[in-house]
Amino acid sequence: MGKLDREVVTFKADKALLDALKGVSNRSQFIRDAILAALESICPLCSGTGILTPTQRRHWDAFAEGHAMRECEECHEMYLVCAKDRSRPPRSPAGTRRKKRKGGRCPC
């Protein structure tokens, strides 16, 4: 990204946040990295609002008829399981200790 491709963005911060940022040597880079990391974790369905529109809810309800939520036995995070494939454990995310198994993908 060249200098001409950049734009200044400002935001309000309370005293506690300002105090916390005082010890960061490159605050601009830290804030850019934090924003990018947060954007990678936004819910793809609600875009981070936490609320589905009525149309999104209808789509979710149709999807949920063939899928369920299950808790991972290793990390205890929730994940979606296809009704056609509920008996198999999910594929382990990269970096976990569990051996990768064949299958585990939603066939629908």
C-alpha atoms as one frame of an Amber mdcrd trajectory, in Angstrom:
protein
   0.000   0.000   0.000   1.583   3.262  -1.105   1.386   6.558   0.693  -1.262
   7.784  -1.765  -3.450   4.747  -0.962  -3.748   5.652   2.710  -6.439   7.657
   4.430  -6.478   8.992   7.970  -9.177   7.478  10.184  -9.910   8.899  13.611
 -11.956   7.582  16.499 -12.807   8.560  20.042 -11.110   6.734  22.889 -11.695
   6.930  26.610  -8.888   7.607  29.101  -8.426   3.919  29.960  -7.814   3.024
  26.307  -5.466   5.970  25.830  -3.519   4.949  28.931  -3.295   1.359  27.682
  -1.976   2.530  24.300   0.753   4.709  25.846   3.124   1.754  26.150   2.677
   0.629  22.535   5.618   1.754  20.415   3.821   1.841  17.049   0.220   2.587
  17.925  -0.911   3.040  14.316   0.347  -0.405  13.286  -1.045  -1.961  16.470
  -4.501  -0.470  15.814  -4.415  -1.528  12.130  -3.473  -5.097  13.126  -6.165
  -5.208  15.825  -8.851  -4.014  13.412  -7.830  -6.527  10.739  -7.829  -9.358
  13.301 -11.292  -8.342  14.513 -12.629  -8.166  10.954 -11.432 -11.731  10.297
 -13.592 -12.953  13.188 -16.856 -11.254  12.246 -19.850 -13.528  11.875 -20.427
 -13.974   8.141 -24.183 -14.104   8.616 -24.892 -11.046  10.780 -21.692  -9.116
   9.943 -20.966  -8.683  13.623 -24.246  -7.071  14.648 -25.420 -10.084  16.643
 -28.876  -9.734  15.101 -30.316 -11.400  12.011 -32.712  -9.587   9.732 -36.031
 -11.380   9.154 -34.784 -12.570   5.760 -31.469 -13.782   7.212 -33.438 -15.578
   9.926 -35.539 -17.416   7.319 -32.350 -18.496   5.531 -30.832 -19.604   8.839
 -33.958 -21.548   9.814 -33.902 -23.391   6.473 -30.195 -24.173   6.902 -30.667
 -25.245  10.536 -33.233 -27.882   9.553 -30.369 -29.997   8.198 -27.680 -28.927
  10.653 -27.087 -28.855  14.386 -24.720 -27.232  16.867 -22.272 -29.458  18.714
 -19.617 -28.767  21.346 -16.065 -29.861  20.497 -14.832 -32.432  23.018 -11.297
 -30.981  22.911 -11.676 -27.184  22.944 -15.373 -26.927  23.981 -16.151 -24.426
  21.215 -19.426 -24.793  19.347 -19.495 -25.791  15.680 -22.050 -26.752  13.024
 -22.655 -30.356  12.053 -24.481 -31.508   8.938 -27.396 -33.862   9.668 -25.988
 -36.208   7.034 -22.677 -36.380   8.867 -23.465 -35.995  12.602 -21.765 -39.204
  13.730 -18.262 -38.122  12.650 -16.096 -35.694  14.610 -15.201 -32.493  12.766
 -11.908 -31.993  11.009  -9.405 -30.591  13.459  -8.357 -27.013  12.822  -4.717
 -26.529  11.835  -2.372 -26.641  14.793  -4.364 -29.051  16.971  -3.096 -32.400
  18.181  -5.857 -34.576  16.764  -4.967 -36.567  13.654  -6.845 -35.496  10.560
  -9.608 -37.887   9.533 -11.064 -38.496   6.149 -14.445 -36.947   5.557 -16.041
 -34.602   8.032 -17.161 -32.134   5.379 -20.761 -31.238   4.903 -21.953 -33.102
   1.799 -24.988 -30.869   1.220
